[in-house]
């Protein structure tokens, strides 16, 4: 009995032999499962620039597609916009996600953009309007030497000078008629794209004072006709012939029956106007017409002859090259570029020799009275005058509020 008691006492006194309920309660739990790391964000990259001469859709997207895929893409895009029509100088963007093609953006012109996006099956191809923020501004200037310089001094670009010259090209010869002190003003839309200036939109109204005579033009959509420029009385500022086939240059030789030729060293008639201009200056058709002759001769160099109607024809000589697509029988619109100034044929330097014929006989272009295009329809003339009243007020007071292209439908709704 005594031995049993001693054995029991020893068992309980030995270290580690006594159970500890508190330690048992604090027994380590199984380790918790760790959550997986978050997925990395897709790496998006944008390659942007301007199309370079010689670039093709294959050279642009060849790193992302096989030749067969590019051929299929071109076929799918043809109904929206032919990819063979991309032009040098136009902006583009290629967007990728983790190095894989995502989208291609290409500015077709100032107003439309081609978008190609990767879809679940094939590609989503769209032609959409380019979005601009538009601000209307009144621009003014006084000429000291040229319209280009006056526009530049007003803080604007040459693009605006060209647009103004185009509006008044039927009434003002910006080569011969400009004088110091002439002035202009224009109510013009200025475009912004993603916060950056992006050129000009429409010129809603314009005024040009030349040698004391003031010309005004207002953009107006008369019924179903395309928007055009009219004066305050509703007369169309567009006439059958432009004042000149070049926008800005100088006359090196006028229309005369006797001129000493600098190459042949003989006196002979010069029934033409010579415009000296840098090689490559665009040459415009002075009127709607059809190409009846195009080619090259020893004396004329590269030339184009246009028939405008049953009476008038015009001839353009010494071109450096023809505009794309020029061929005999082609219909040409007034103001369309048909070629570029050069010195081909019998010429001492780059210039355009311009000739006009009436019933087969040469006439002085500056003495031809050009009829105007159709005016505002008589029944819509009151609506027109009501629509342009606010534009006239802006030109006269210089105060700007909201303005937009005048439209006969707008005027009609305002009068009801």
Secondary structure, DSSP 4 states (H G I P E B T S, - for coil): -HHHHHHHHHHHHSTT-S--HHHHHTPPPPPPPPPPPPPPPP-EEEEEEEPPTT--HHHHHTTTS-HHHHHHHHHHHTTT--GGG--TT-EEEEEEETTEEEEEEEE-SSSEEEEEEE-SSSEEEEEEEPP-EEEEEEEEEE-SS-HHHHHHHTT--HHHHHHHHHHTTTT--TTTT--TT-EEEEEEEEEEETTEEEEEEEEEEEEEEETTEEEEEEEEE-TTSPPEEE-TTS-BS-BSS-S-SSSS-EEEE--EEEEE-TTT--EEEE-SEEEE--TT-EEE-SSSEEEEEEEEETTTEEEEEEE-SSSEEEEEEEEEEEPTT--TT-EE-TT-EEEEEB--SS-SSSEEEEEEEETTEEE-GGG--PPB-----GGGHHHHHHHHHHHHHHHHH--------EEHHHHHHHH-
